[in-house]
């Protein structure tokens, strides 16, 4: 699924912190920064996880 936003998004660290606050401590959060691509992985077990990735586009 791809979601396009014209609003300024929170930083990947702010998103991870919000997820930590809203969900129980039974999840593991990992942040990855690859320059113009940032990801947060949220894992509950070896078989249950999500990945949220942001592609940072430069302004025209």
Jmol script that loads the backbone (N, CA, C; Angstrom):
load data "model"
ATOM      1  N   UNK A   1       0.845  -1.160   0.000  1.00  0.00           N
ATOM      2  CA  UNK A   1       0.000   0.000   0.000  1.00  0.00           C
ATOM      3  C   UNK A   1       0.894   1.227   0.000  1.00  0.00           C
ATOM      4  N   UNK A   2       0.600   2.194  -0.819  1.00  0.00           N
ATOM      5  CA  UNK A   2       1.348   3.442  -0.876  1.00  0.00           C
ATOM      6  C   UNK A   2       0.404   4.577  -0.515  1.00  0.00           C
ATOM      7  N   UNK A   3       0.831   5.408   0.428  1.00  0.00           N
ATOM      8  CA  UNK A   3       0.056   6.577   0.840  1.00  0.00           C
ATOM      9  C   UNK A   3       0.900   7.804   0.552  1.00  0.00           C
ATOM     10  N   UNK A   4       0.360   8.743  -0.201  1.00  0.00           N
ATOM     11  CA  UNK A   4       1.070   9.976  -0.516  1.00  0.00           C
ATOM     12  C   UNK A   4       0.517  11.086   0.355  1.00  0.00           C
ATOM     13  N   UNK A   5       1.415  11.883   0.925  1.00  0.00           N
ATOM     14  CA  UNK A   5       0.989  12.947   1.820  1.00  0.00           C
ATOM     15  C   UNK A   5       1.613  14.267   1.403  1.00  0.00           C
ATOM     16  N   UNK A   6       0.827  15.326   1.447  1.00  0.00           N
ATOM     17  CA  UNK A   6       1.359  16.652   1.155  1.00  0.00           C
ATOM     18  C   UNK A   6       1.681  17.406   2.437  1.00  0.00           C
ATOM     19  N   UNK A   7       1.417  16.792   3.573  1.00  0.00           N
ATOM     20  CA  UNK A   7       1.728  17.402   4.860  1.00  0.00           C
ATOM     21  C   UNK A   7       3.123  16.986   5.305  1.00  0.00           C
ATOM     22  N   UNK A   8       3.704  17.768   6.166  1.00  0.00           N
ATOM     23  CA  UNK A   8       4.997  17.402   6.735  1.00  0.00           C
ATOM     24  C   UNK A   8       4.756  16.284   7.740  1.00  0.00           C
ATOM     25  N   UNK A   9       5.450  15.183   7.542  1.00  0.00           N
ATOM     26  CA  UNK A   9       5.282  14.012   8.400  1.00  0.00           C
ATOM     27  C   UNK A   9       6.182  14.107   9.626  1.00  0.00           C
ATOM     28  N   UNK A  10       5.795  13.463  10.719  1.00  0.00           N
ATOM     29  CA  UNK A  10       6.689  13.416  11.881  1.00  0.00           C
ATOM     30  C   UNK A  10       7.933  12.598  11.538  1.00  0.00           C
ATOM     31  N   UNK A  11       8.976  12.784  12.319  1.00  0.00           N
ATOM     32  CA  UNK A  11      10.200  12.025  12.068  1.00  0.00           C
ATOM     33  C   UNK A  11       9.960  10.549  12.387  1.00  0.00           C
ATOM     34  N   UNK A  12      10.822   9.704  11.870  1.00  0.00           N
ATOM     35  CA  UNK A  12      10.717   8.263  12.109  1.00  0.00           C
ATOM     36  C   UNK A  12      10.852   7.966  13.601  1.00  0.00           C
ATOM     37  N   UNK A  13      11.655   8.757  14.310  1.00  0.00           N
ATOM     38  CA  UNK A  13      11.810   8.578  15.755  1.00  0.00           C
ATOM     39  C   UNK A  13      10.520   8.921  16.498  1.00  0.00           C
ATOM     40  N   UNK A  14       9.840   9.973  16.062  1.00  0.00           N
ATOM     41  CA  UNK A  14       8.561  10.351  16.678  1.00  0.00           C
ATOM     42  C   UNK A  14       7.503   9.284  16.439  1.00  0.00           C
ATOM     43  N   UNK A  15       7.499   8.705  15.248  1.00  0.00           N
ATOM     44  CA  UNK A  15       6.541   7.640  14.947  1.00  0.00           C
ATOM     45  C   UNK A  15       6.805   6.423  15.819  1.00  0.00           C
ATOM     46  N   UNK A  16       8.064   6.019  15.929  1.00  0.00           N
ATOM     47  CA  UNK A  16       8.417   4.868  16.766  1.00  0.00           C
ATOM     48  C   UNK A  16       8.044   5.122  18.222  1.00  0.00           C
ATOM     49  N   UNK A  17       8.289   6.322  18.708  1.00  0.00           N
ATOM     50  CA  UNK A  17       7.960   6.647  20.098  1.00  0.00           C
ATOM     51  C   UNK A  17       6.452   6.612  20.323  1.00  0.00           C
ATOM     52  N   UNK A  18       5.675   7.098  19.369  1.00  0.00           N
ATOM     53  CA  UNK A  18       4.213   7.046  19.471  1.00  0.00           C
ATOM     54  C   UNK A  18       3.724   5.606  19.505  1.00  0.00           C
ATOM     55  N   UNK A  19       4.287   4.752  18.656  1.00  0.00           N
ATOM     56  CA  UNK A  19       3.907   3.339  18.656  1.00  0.00           C
ATOM     57  C   UNK A  19       4.233   2.688  20.000  1.00  0.00           C
ATOM     58  N   UNK A  20       5.394   3.008  20.563  1.00  0.00           N
ATOM     59  CA  UNK A  20       5.795   2.448  21.858  1.00  0.00           C
ATOM     60  C   UNK A  20       4.830   2.869  22.960  1.00  0.00           C
ATOM     61  N   UNK A  21       4.376   4.130  22.904  1.00  0.00           N
ATOM     62  CA  UNK A  21       3.462   4.638  23.923  1.00  0.00           C
ATOM     63  C   UNK A  21       2.068   4.031  23.798  1.00  0.00           C
ATOM     64  N   UNK A  22       1.625   3.783  22.590  1.00  0.00           N
ATOM     65  CA  UNK A  22       0.253   3.319  22.359  1.00  0.00           C
ATOM     66  C   UNK A  22       0.056   1.819  22.483  1.00  0.00           C
ATOM     67  N   UNK A  23       1.134   1.066  22.299  1.00  0.00           N
ATOM     68  CA  UNK A  23       1.019  -0.388  22.345  1.00  0.00           C
ATOM     69  C   UNK A  23       1.819  -0.927  23.520  1.00  0.00           C
ATOM     70  N   UNK A  24       1.481  -2.128  23.920  1.00  0.00           N
ATOM     71  CA  UNK A  24       2.120  -2.731  25.084  1.00  0.00           C
ATOM     72  C   UNK A  24       3.598  -3.000  24.817  1.00  0.00           C
ATOM     73  N   UNK A  25       4.320  -3.366  25.861  1.00  0.00           N
ATOM     74  CA  UNK A  25       5.741  -3.640  25.771  1.00  0.00           C
ATOM     75  C   UNK A  25       6.069  -4.978  25.141  1.00  0.00           C
ATOM     76  N   UNK A  26       5.085  -5.665  24.575  1.00  0.00           N
ATOM     77  CA  UNK A  26       5.342  -6.974  23.980  1.00  0.00           C
ATOM     78  C   UNK A  26       5.826  -6.881  22.539  1.00  0.00           C
ATOM     79  N   UNK A  27       6.189  -5.676  22.081  1.00  0.00           N
ATOM     80  CA  UNK A  27       6.661  -5.475  20.721  1.00  0.00           C
ATOM     81  C   UNK A  27       8.106  -4.976  20.743  1.00  0.00           C
ATOM     82  N   UNK A  28       8.842  -5.285  19.691  1.00  0.00           N
ATOM     83  CA  UNK A  28      10.213  -4.810  19.527  1.00  0.00           C
ATOM     84  C   UNK A  28      10.220  -3.825  18.362  1.00  0.00           C
ATOM     85  N   UNK A  29      10.866  -2.687  18.545  1.00  0.00           N
ATOM     86  CA  UNK A  29      10.910  -1.641  17.535  1.00  0.00           C
ATOM     87  C   UNK A  29      12.338  -1.475  17.042  1.00  0.00           C
ATOM     88  N   UNK A  30      12.536  -1.474  15.722  1.00  0.00           N
ATOM     89  CA  UNK A  30      13.842  -1.268  15.118  1.00  0.00           C
ATOM     90  C   UNK A  30      13.730  -0.166  14.081  1.00  0.00           C
ATOM     91  N   UNK A  31      14.661   0.780  14.127  1.00  0.00           N
ATOM     92  CA  UNK A  31      14.687   1.888  13.176  1.00  0.00           C
ATOM     93  C   UNK A  31      15.846   1.712  12.216  1.00  0.00           C
ATOM     94  N   UNK A  32      15.598   2.026  10.940  1.00  0.00           N
ATOM     95  CA  UNK A  32      16.631   1.952   9.925  1.00  0.00           C
ATOM     96  C   UNK A  32      16.583   3.224   9.090  1.00  0.00           C
ATOM     97  N   UNK A  33      17.748   3.787   8.817  1.00  0.00           N
ATOM     98  CA  UNK A  33      17.852   5.013   8.031  1.00  0.00           C
ATOM     99  C   UNK A  33      18.830   4.772   6.890  1.00  0.00           C
ATOM    100  N   UNK A  34      18.316   4.798   5.670  1.00  0.00           N
ATOM    101  CA  UNK A  34      19.129   4.567   4.482  1.00  0.00           C
ATOM    102  C   UNK A  34      19.171   5.828   3.626  1.00  0.00           C
ATOM    103  N   UNK A  35      19.410   6.960   4.240  1.00  0.00           N
ATOM    104  CA  UNK A  35      19.451   8.227   3.494  1.00  0.00           C
ATOM    105  C   UNK A  35      18.061   8.726   3.183  1.00  0.00           C
ATOM    106  N   UNK A  36      17.599   8.506   1.941  1.00  0.00           N
ATOM    107  CA  UNK A  36      16.268   8.995   1.560  1.00  0.00           C
ATOM    108  C   UNK A  36      15.163   7.987   1.871  1.00  0.00           C
ATOM    109  N   UNK A  37      15.495   6.904   2.538  1.00  0.00           N
ATOM    110  CA  UNK A  37      14.505   5.880   2.883  1.00  0.00           C
ATOM    111  C   UNK A  37      14.673   5.529   4.368  1.00  0.00           C
ATOM    112  N   UNK A  38      13.613   5.708   5.142  1.00  0.00           N
ATOM    113  CA  UNK A  38      13.633   5.403   6.569  1.00  0.00           C
ATOM    114  C   UNK A  38      12.546   4.384   6.872  1.00  0.00           C
ATOM    115  N   UNK A  39      12.869   3.411   7.731  1.00  0.00           N
ATOM    116  CA  UNK A  39      11.912   2.359   8.062  1.00  0.00           C
ATOM    117  C   UNK A  39      11.853   2.131   9.560  1.00  0.00           C
ATOM    118  N   UNK A  40      10.676   1.755  10.022  1.00  0.00           N
ATOM    119  CA  UNK A  40      10.507   1.271  11.387  1.00  0.00           C
ATOM    120  C   UNK A  40       9.892  -0.121  11.269  1.00  0.00           C
ATOM    121  N   UNK A  41      10.499  -1.091  11.937  1.00  0.00           N
ATOM    122  CA  UNK A  41       9.983  -2.449  12.001  1.00  0.00           C
ATOM    123  C   UNK A  41       9.406  -2.657  13.380  1.00  0.00           C
ATOM    124  N   UNK A  42       8.211  -3.199  13.442  1.00  0.00           N
ATOM    125  CA  UNK A  42       7.561  -3.514  14.710  1.00  0.00           C
ATOM    126  C   UNK A  42       7.326  -5.013  14.710  1.00  0.00           C
ATOM    127  N   UNK A  43       7.967  -5.695  15.640  1.00  0.00           N
ATOM    128  CA  UNK A  43       7.893  -7.156  15.684  1.00  0.00           C
ATOM    129  C   UNK A  43       7.234  -7.623  16.977  1.00  0.00           C
ATOM    130  N   UNK A  44       6.321  -8.585  16.844  1.00  0.00           N
ATOM    131  CA  UNK A  44       5.731  -9.230  18.002  1.00  0.00           C
ATOM    132  C   UNK A  44       6.361 -10.605  18.201  1.00  0.00           C
ATOM    133  N   UNK A  45       6.688 -11.257  17.110  1.00  0.00           N
ATOM    134  CA  UNK A  45       7.336 -12.570  17.152  1.00  0.00           C
ATOM    135  C   UNK A  45       8.083 -12.757  15.840  1.00  0.00           C
ATOM    136  N   UNK A  46       8.703 -13.903  15.657  1.00  0.00           N
ATOM    137  CA  UNK A  46       9.405 -14.176  14.407  1.00  0.00           C
ATOM    138  C   UNK A  46       8.454 -14.225  13.215  1.00  0.00           C
ATOM    139  N   UNK A  47       7.173 -14.422  13.468  1.00  0.00           N
ATOM    140  CA  UNK A  47       6.197 -14.583  12.392  1.00  0.00           C
ATOM    141  C   UNK A  47       5.221 -13.422  12.257  1.00  0.00           C
ATOM    142  N   UNK A  48       5.211 -12.498  13.216  1.00  0.00           N
ATOM    143  CA  UNK A  48       4.269 -11.382  13.198  1.00  0.00           C
ATOM    144  C   UNK A  48       5.056 -10.076  13.302  1.00  0.00           C
ATOM    145  N   UNK A  49       5.010  -9.281  12.221  1.00  0.00           N
ATOM    146  CA  UNK A  49       5.737  -8.011  12.192  1.00  0.00           C
ATOM    147  C   UNK A  49       5.141  -7.101  11.120  1.00  0.00           C
ATOM    148  N   UNK A  50       5.410  -5.799  11.258  1.00  0.00           N
ATOM    149  CA  UNK A  50       5.053  -4.840  10.216  1.00  0.00           C
ATOM    150  C   UNK A  50       6.275  -3.987   9.914  1.00  0.00           C
ATOM    151  N   UNK A  51       6.269  -3.406   8.738  1.00  0.00           N
ATOM    152  CA  UNK A  51       7.318  -2.480   8.331  1.00  0.00           C
ATOM    153  C   UNK A  51       6.641  -1.237   7.788  1.00  0.00           C
ATOM    154  N   UNK A  52       7.049  -0.073   8.290  1.00  0.00           N
ATOM    155  CA  UNK A  52       6.572   1.201   7.773  1.00  0.00           C
ATOM    156  C   UNK A  52       7.791   1.911   7.198  1.00  0.00           C
ATOM    157  N   UNK A  53       7.726   2.254   5.914  1.00  0.00           N
ATOM    158  CA  UNK A  53       8.867   2.877   5.238  1.00  0.00           C
ATOM    159  C   UNK A  53       8.461   4.223   4.659  1.00  0.00           C
ATOM    160  N   UNK A  54       9.336   5.195   4.831  1.00  0.00           N
ATOM    161  CA  UNK A  54       9.142   6.535   4.284  1.00  0.00           C
ATOM    162  C   UNK A  54      10.228   6.787   3.259  1.00  0.00           C
ATOM    163  N   UNK A  55       9.822   7.230   2.072  1.00  0.00           N
ATOM    164  CA  UNK A  55      10.764   7.654   1.047  1.00  0.00           C
ATOM    165  C   UNK A  55      10.756   9.168   1.054  1.00  0.00           C
ATOM    166  N   UNK A  56      11.869   9.762   1.371  1.00  0.00           N
ATOM    167  CA  UNK A  56      11.978  11.214   1.464  1.00  0.00           C
ATOM    168  C   UNK A  56      12.310  11.779   0.084  1.00  0.00           C
ATOM    169  N   UNK A  57      11.391  12.548  -0.451  1.00  0.00           N
ATOM    170  CA  UNK A  57      11.562  13.127  -1.769  1.00  0.00           C
ATOM    171  C   UNK A  57      12.089  14.549  -1.637  1.00  0.00           C
ATOM    172  N   UNK A  58      12.984  14.927  -2.502  1.00  0.00           N
ATOM    173  CA  UNK A  58      13.498  16.298  -2.468  1.00  0.00           C
ATOM    174  C   UNK A  58      12.453  17.218  -3.097  1.00  0.00           C
ATOM    175  N   UNK A  59      12.487  18.460  -2.686  1.00  0.00           N
ATOM    176  CA  UNK A  59      11.536  19.453  -3.202  1.00  0.00           C
ATOM    177  C   UNK A  59      11.862  19.797  -4.644  1.00  0.00           C
ATOM    178  N   UNK A  60      10.834  20.048  -5.465  1.00  0.00           N
ATOM    179  CA  UNK A  60      11.079  20.391  -6.882  1.00  0.00           C
ATOM    180  C   UNK A  60      11.716  21.749  -7.022  1.00  0.00           C
TER     181      UNK A  60
END
end "model"
wireframe off; spacefill off
backbone 0.3
color backbone group
